[in-house]
Amino acid sequence: MSPGTSAPAVRPDDPRRATLRATAYKLASALVLACMFALIKSLGSRYPIGEIVFARSAFALLPIIVALHASSQWSTLRTSRPLAHLRRSVAGVASLFLSFGAVSLLPLSTATALTYSAPLFITLLSIVLLGEQVTLGRWAAVLIGFVGMLMVIQPDLEAGLPLGKVLGVLAAVATAVALVAIRQMAASESALAIAFYFTLFGTLVGAATLPLQAVVPDGADALRLVSVGVLGGMAQLLLTMAYRLAPASVLAPYEYATLVGAILVGFIVWGEMPGPVEWLGIVVIVGANVGMTAHEQARARRARRGPASDGTDE
């Protein structure tokens, strides 16, 4: 997923070099996120989720503040849309709590795969919140994607769903709400401002939980908690830089690098590997999202050509 990447793509003198840099930033962000989730998984059994959210947010402020200073964008923090930032931040912080809970309870590949069902929920929310018209092709991709999600979840009607999988699905819903909110703000708010207010809100909410359940970390775990935050902030900045250098359509093929990284890290560190049905579900979810992206790109091309289009892109 790419929250905070709403900044417009710049057009440098050398498009090929810019695309290579954007791809490198995108892949680096995927690696950073996979490492962050691995650290969260290693901490989740010993520390409350609220404490991990606090670390993720508080220490992520550092690279964001550095970026604001380096780019002289402090003025972008002045906003006329505080409620929009609040809605995005509430949804984003809810996603942190839910996804971190899922990561601590599930194999890394399963938890990460469930977050990639967020675009399916974005389609549903776009109808309700944005009034978008959804085409038949997009509906088909959504239905196929939900089938893939069921394959990953593998619900047991008698035993019910494990808590980790429930949290994973709810995290995808919260992520979808946050991304729709970002889309609504993209025209008037900078990516760094959106990231700053979201991270600040996460710091405050996480801090509010500390008196209730905080565990004092030892030296090694303190370093891990700090790293969770720094890596989270770095991932946000890398994504922002990637999408400033190249449009989303160019970077779309690399959207699932985090999932690949999570599968590799889960296997190397914990010996986790998805089962056959789960593998199929992951492939179906990714395929549905790729199909939805391709369908929307084809529609955009037809719209640019105007009414003279002959419809051969159907």
Phi, psi and omega per residue, in radians:
M1 nan 2.782 -3.026
S2 -2.347 0.947 3.107
P3 -1.123 2.583 -3.141
G4 1.418 0.261 -3.083
T5 -1.936 0.621 -3.018
S6 -1.538 -0.004 -3.138
A7 -1.157 2.477 -3.125
P8 -1.170 2.576 3.113
A9 -1.219 2.349 3.073
V10 -1.518 2.818 -3.110
R11 -2.046 1.536 -3.122
P12 -1.290 3.038 -3.093
D13 -1.175 -0.581 -3.078
D14 -1.990 1.603 -3.074
P15 -1.040 -0.645 -3.111
R16 -1.134 -0.775 3.129
R17 -1.140 -0.685 3.118
A18 -1.094 -0.699 3.125
T19 -1.134 -0.709 3.104
L20 -1.104 -0.738 3.112
R21 -1.135 -0.741 3.131
A22 -1.082 -0.734 3.108
T23 -1.097 -0.733 3.120
A24 -1.094 -0.740 3.107
Y25 -1.103 -0.734 -3.128
K26 -1.102 -0.812 3.138
L27 -1.172 -0.648 3.096
A28 -1.116 -0.711 3.112
S29 -1.107 -0.634 3.111
A30 -1.124 -0.763 3.113
L31 -1.117 -0.742 -3.139
V32 -1.097 -0.765 3.133
L33 -1.120 -0.719 3.113
A34 -1.069 -0.722 3.101
C35 -1.152 -0.692 3.117
M36 -1.078 -0.799 3.140
F37 -1.140 -0.598 3.084
A38 -1.114 -0.730 3.089
L39 -1.111 -0.731 3.126
I40 -1.071 -0.735 3.120
K41 -1.089 -0.697 -3.134
S42 -1.202 -0.450 -3.117
L43 -1.625 -0.387 -2.949
G44 -1.079 -0.463 -3.126
S45 -1.455 -0.195 -3.054
R46 -2.042 -0.301 -3.059
Y47 -2.273 2.531 3.098
P48 -1.083 2.591 -3.138
I49 -1.056 -0.650 3.131
G50 -1.038 -0.650 3.118
E51 -1.197 -0.659 3.110
I52 -1.203 -0.692 3.083
V53 -1.078 -0.721 3.100
F54 -1.038 -0.824 -3.140
A55 -1.115 -0.757 3.135
R56 -1.018 -0.664 -3.057
S57 -1.504 -0.853 -3.041
A58 -1.074 -0.807 -3.091
F59 -1.410 -0.287 3.022
A60 -1.276 -0.375 3.102
L61 -1.093 -0.530 -3.055
L62 -1.053 -0.969 3.124
P63 -1.138 -0.517 3.117
I64 -1.184 -0.744 3.106
I65 -1.116 -0.719 3.080
V66 -1.034 -0.755 -3.139
A67 -1.153 -0.698 3.093
L68 -1.070 -0.736 -3.134
H69 -1.210 -0.777 -3.088
A70 -1.126 -0.581 -3.104
S71 -1.704 0.055 3.141
S72 0.917 0.800 -3.109
Q73 -1.896 0.383 3.137
W74 -1.009 -0.567 -3.106
S75 -1.128 -0.389 -3.129
T76 -1.244 -0.210 3.117
L77 -1.304 -0.310 3.037
R78 -1.255 2.163 -3.035
T79 -2.373 2.593 3.026
S80 -1.786 0.149 -3.071
R81 -2.228 1.017 -3.118
P82 -1.106 -0.617 -3.136
L83 -1.185 -0.615 3.092
A84 -1.129 -0.729 3.078
H85 -1.106 -0.670 3.139
L86 -1.126 -0.758 3.121
R87 -1.077 -0.806 3.136
R88 -1.093 -0.708 -3.086
S89 -1.214 -0.713 3.108
V90 -1.057 -0.823 3.135
A91 -1.121 -0.734 -3.120
G92 -1.141 -0.738 3.138
V93 -1.217 -0.648 3.036
A94 -1.029 -0.707 3.102
S95 -1.089 -0.678 3.102
L96 -1.065 -0.878 -3.135
F97 -1.024 -0.820 -3.075
L98 -1.195 -0.797 -3.096
S99 -1.209 -0.642 3.102
F100 -1.159 -0.653 3.054
G101 -1.098 -0.730 3.122
A102 -1.124 -0.761 -3.129
V103 -1.084 -0.640 -3.109
S104 -1.280 -0.359 -3.067
L105 -1.843 -0.391 -3.018
L106 -1.984 2.833 2.908
P107 -0.986 2.534 -3.058
L108 -1.003 -0.679 -3.125
S109 -1.142 -0.698 -3.123
T110 -1.160 -0.842 -3.131
A111 -1.064 -0.734 -3.133
T112 -1.195 -0.712 3.134
A113 -1.060 -0.680 -3.130
L114 -1.144 -0.572 3.112
T115 -1.145 -0.437 -3.140
Y116 -1.366 0.025 2.986
S117 -1.495 -0.042 3.130
A118 -0.959 -0.747 3.123
P119 -1.020 -0.482 3.091
L120 -1.148 -0.743 3.119
F121 -1.265 -0.517 3.087
I122 -1.043 -0.702 3.122
T123 -1.036 -0.796 3.141
L124 -1.141 -0.746 -3.129
L125 -1.198 -0.569 -3.141
S126 -1.104 -0.560 3.097
I127 -1.163 -0.801 -3.042
V128 -1.334 -0.809 -2.992
L129 -1.604 -0.541 -3.076
L130 -1.916 -0.148 -3.124
G131 1.166 0.468 -3.120
E132 -1.287 2.590 3.026
Q133 -1.588 2.162 -3.092
V134 -1.767 2.209 -3.106
T135 -1.355 2.885 3.121
L136 -1.067 -0.691 3.131
G137 -1.090 -0.684 3.128
R138 -1.215 -0.676 3.072
W139 -1.060 -0.721 3.131
A140 -1.077 -0.744 3.125
A141 -1.111 -0.685 3.127
V142 -1.109 -0.808 -3.138
L143 -1.093 -0.742 3.104
I144 -1.102 -0.715 3.127
G145 -1.088 -0.685 3.114
F146 -1.176 -0.584 3.034
V147 -1.069 -0.766 3.088
G148 -1.073 -0.691 3.120
M149 -1.094 -0.700 3.089
L150 -1.108 -0.612 3.093
M151 -1.134 -0.671 3.111
V152 -1.211 -0.742 -3.105
I153 -1.240 -0.704 -3.088
Q154 0.875 1.123 -3.058
P155 -1.131 2.498 3.051
D156 -1.899 1.948 -3.042
L157 -1.112 -0.454 -3.128
E158 -1.533 -0.820 -3.076
A159 -1.470 -0.318 -3.091
G160 1.439 3.115 -3.102
L161 -1.506 2.400 2.997
P162 -1.066 2.580 -3.083
L163 -0.991 -0.710 -3.105
G164 -1.027 -0.700 -3.126
K165 -1.271 -0.606 3.042
V166 -1.072 -0.803 3.124
L167 -1.087 -0.663 3.134
G168 -1.102 -0.747 3.121
V169 -1.175 -0.771 3.123
L170 -1.111 -0.603 3.078
A171 -1.100 -0.679 3.107
A172 -1.122 -0.694 3.108
V173 -1.114 -0.823 -3.138
A174 -1.097 -0.684 3.087
T175 -1.083 -0.716 3.118
A176 -1.080 -0.760 3.106
V177 -1.053 -0.760 3.141
A178 -1.103 -0.733 -3.111
L179 -1.211 -0.629 3.055
V180 -1.133 -0.697 3.101
A181 -1.095 -0.704 3.090
I182 -1.091 -0.717 3.123
R183 -1.060 -0.675 3.135
Q184 -1.184 -0.486 -3.082
M185 -1.679 -0.166 -2.938
A186 -1.016 -0.573 -3.055
A187 -1.250 -0.465 -3.023
S188 -2.042 -0.257 -3.051
E189 -2.075 2.475 3.126
S190 -1.367 2.732 3.131
A191 -1.080 -0.688 -3.134
L192 -1.171 -0.653 3.104
A193 -1.131 -0.755 3.117
I194 -1.069 -0.779 3.138
A195 -1.148 -0.687 -3.105
F196 -1.114 -0.887 -3.081
Y197 -1.180 -0.633 3.070
F198 -1.090 -0.792 -3.102
T199 -1.208 -0.670 3.087
L200 -1.101 -0.762 3.124
F201 -1.095 -0.743 3.101
G202 -1.065 -0.655 3.097
T203 -1.090 -0.778 -3.116
L204 -1.162 -0.770 -3.138
V205 -1.156 -0.785 3.106
G206 -1.062 -0.715 3.130
A207 -1.102 -0.606 -3.138
A208 -1.124 -0.428 3.137
T209 -1.487 -0.274 -3.019
L210 -1.078 -0.761 3.131
P211 -1.104 -0.353 -3.070
L212 -1.460 -0.602 -2.958
Q213 -2.677 0.272 -3.048
A214 -1.133 2.517 3.043
V215 -2.027 2.236 -3.135
V216 -1.273 2.085 -3.080
P217 -1.382 2.678 2.982
D218 -1.388 -3.117 -3.036
G219 -1.042 -0.787 -3.098
A220 -1.172 -0.748 -3.131
D221 -1.233 -0.562 3.066
A222 -1.062 -0.725 3.098
L223 -1.126 -0.679 3.109
R224 -1.122 -0.730 -3.138
L225 -1.128 -0.744 3.081
V226 -1.076 -0.721 -3.116
S227 -1.119 -0.636 3.091
V228 -0.983 -0.805 -3.128
G229 -1.194 -0.805 -3.127
V230 -1.090 -0.755 3.119
L231 -1.114 -0.700 3.103
G232 -1.079 -0.762 3.099
G233 -1.146 -0.707 3.100
M234 -1.076 -0.728 -3.136
A235 -1.071 -0.742 3.110
Q236 -1.059 -0.778 -3.110
L237 -1.188 -0.708 3.114
L238 -1.080 -0.718 3.096
L239 -1.126 -0.738 3.127
T240 -1.053 -0.790 3.132
M241 -1.138 -0.680 3.137
A242 -1.064 -0.811 -3.064
Y243 -1.377 -0.214 2.991
R244 -1.379 -0.466 -3.085
L245 -1.610 -0.387 -3.087
A246 -2.607 2.578 3.122
P247 -1.217 2.815 -3.101
A248 -1.030 -0.585 -3.103
S249 -1.106 -0.584 3.132
V250 -1.266 -0.625 -3.071
L251 -1.562 -0.138 -3.079
A252 -0.946 -0.700 -3.129
P253 -1.068 -0.324 -3.092
Y254 -1.760 0.140 -3.065
E255 -1.084 -0.466 -3.015
Y256 -1.785 0.263 3.119
A257 -1.119 -0.587 3.102
T258 -1.095 -0.699 3.110
L259 -1.098 -0.768 3.094
V260 -1.062 -0.783 3.118
G261 -1.074 -0.712 3.136
A262 -1.122 -0.710 3.112
I263 -1.098 -0.768 -3.131
L264 -1.150 -0.799 -3.134
V265 -1.123 -0.751 3.118
G266 -1.036 -0.679 -3.140
F267 -1.256 -0.777 -3.069
I268 -1.198 -0.749 -3.021
V269 -1.515 -0.762 -3.033
W270 -1.995 -0.019 -3.119
G271 1.214 0.406 -3.123
E272 -1.466 2.476 3.059
M273 -2.628 2.257 3.126
P274 -1.021 2.561 3.035
G275 -1.332 3.032 -3.078
P276 -1.007 -0.788 -3.126
V277 -1.161 -0.701 3.133
E278 -1.157 -0.704 3.051
W279 -0.985 -0.799 -3.138
L280 -1.091 -0.726 3.110
G281 -1.078 -0.726 3.109
I282 -1.067 -0.780 3.133
V283 -1.086 -0.715 -3.130
V284 -1.154 -0.762 3.118
I285 -1.063 -0.847 3.136
V286 -1.085 -0.768 3.132
G287 -1.073 -0.711 3.118
A288 -1.112 -0.743 3.131
N289 -1.170 -0.714 3.094
V290 -1.104 -0.750 3.111
G291 -1.084 -0.709 3.127
M292 -1.133 -0.732 3.112
T293 -1.100 -0.791 3.138
A294 -1.095 -0.698 3.134
H295 -1.096 -0.773 -3.130
E296 -1.192 -0.629 3.098
Q297 -1.151 -0.671 3.095
A298 -1.127 -0.719 3.089
R299 -1.083 -0.708 3.138
A300 -1.124 -0.691 3.108
R301 -1.106 -0.746 3.131
R302 -1.121 -0.662 3.132
A303 -1.136 -0.664 3.120
R304 -1.172 -0.602 3.134
R305 -1.286 -0.417 3.096
G306 1.463 -2.950 -3.058
P307 -1.114 -0.222 -3.138
A308 -1.328 -0.126 -3.129
S309 -1.000 2.436 -3.117
D310 -1.611 0.028 3.050
G311 1.365 0.244 -3.098
T312 -1.310 -0.105 3.133
D313 -1.543 0.037 -3.097
E314 -1.049 nan nan
